[in-house]
């Protein structure tokens, strides 16, 4: 079954938002480790490194900042945490870095809104 036109537009909007974030993060001094990283347990939008910090970045493109920042469910956070565990297991060179979960909201005609350290991993 082919995706609907609405779904295609949403996917394209998300990809554009991720490209904006990558460019912005590079300007802020981050090195992009991975984009759209698909793991067996979930997908990570952007993995970026600056110094001794590995930032796991979830990108949300919405009509306003509050909707974007409030759109990450507890279930999605757990999935991201599992994906990071998989990443670290497959890339031991990243294991010594401190991990931080960030959210970047992309809102039309606004600068990206970044929430650094948006949440802390929960113990399983």
C-alpha positions, 0 to 999 in steps of 0.5 A: 500500500502506497503512503498517502500524500499527507504522510509523504509531506510529513516525511519530507518535512521531517527530513528537511528539519533533520538537515536544518538541525545537522547544519545548525549543530555543525555551526555550533561545533558538533561532529555528526557521528550518524544521521537517521541511525536505524537499529534493531530496537529503534531509530535515532535522528542524529548522533552528534559529538562535541568534546566528551559528550555524545548527544542523542538528538530527537528532531521534531518539526511541528507548527509550534514549539510547545507541540514539538517539545511535548510530542516525545512520549515516555515510550519513545524515550525508552525506545531511544534509550534502547537504541543508544544501548545498541549503538554503544554495544556496536561502537565501543569507541563511544562508550567512554563519552557521557551521553545526553538526550537533546530535543530540537524543535523545528518551527516554520520561520523560527530558529531551531529551539534546542532543549539540552539534556531534555531527559535522563535515562531511566533504569530498566 
